[in-house]
């Protein structure tokens, strides 16, 4: 037997070896007025003057004014401002204003004459993103922007300032006899910008209600015609029904009561038959 020395029995405790997480309630209290937060990092970048091209904002054709600003400051003019695009745009703009004032077409009119076209052009209700100065049409796939612009001008006198095209997939449809689905041909829609606004008139509430009732009746008729088995005998409220089945009382009779009632009914039937036979025998014998 031997004993450990005092130095081995009690080892020194180091703070570093203690795994202790202090609770937030025991944090030292600090006065918020004595705390200086870091200043926001603003002003450390060098603020530059705006570009000369950004200073021109009050003209419809800024290229000429921007070019003059660069020449006045003695700086080289950028390549995109050296062209004469402003002169062409100004000339086209003045020509457009003149044609609008005279009531003429603002575009080159097509030379090919078309009588009674077979294509169908439908005016659609606008989407939520459209403004009153925009109209949406469903057009054939063979029609392009120029055709629609020419068509609207000659038929309705509508001036289409801008035309955008959208090609959409047709919705899926299912066959009546199978579960396969397929798509129809693509849908082509065009949106035109107009000179004057147009707002769709609100529909009458009675007209909407009558349309809803007619649609519901048509759905019931189709369900009745395509029905099978017992669905064919169901009455149809749309037009009175092809066959109105009699309404019977829904009374439940147990098997035992049905057997007792059948026996009594058979006895009564025998008595009725025998009574008739007795009357004939008595009439024959003269009793």
Secondary structure, DSSP 8 states (H G I E B T S, - for coil): -----HHHHS----GGG------GGGS----GGG--------S-S------GGGS--S-S-HHHHHHHHHHHHT----GGGSS-HHHHHHHHHHHHHHHHHHT--SS---S----S-S---EEE---TT--TTEEEEEE-TT--HHHHHHHHHHHH---EEEEEEEEE---EEE-SSSS-EEE-S-EEEEEEEESS--------HHHHHHHHHHHHHHHHHHHHHT--GGGGGS--TTTS-SS-----------HHHHHHHHHHHHHHHHHHHHHHHHHHHHHHHT-
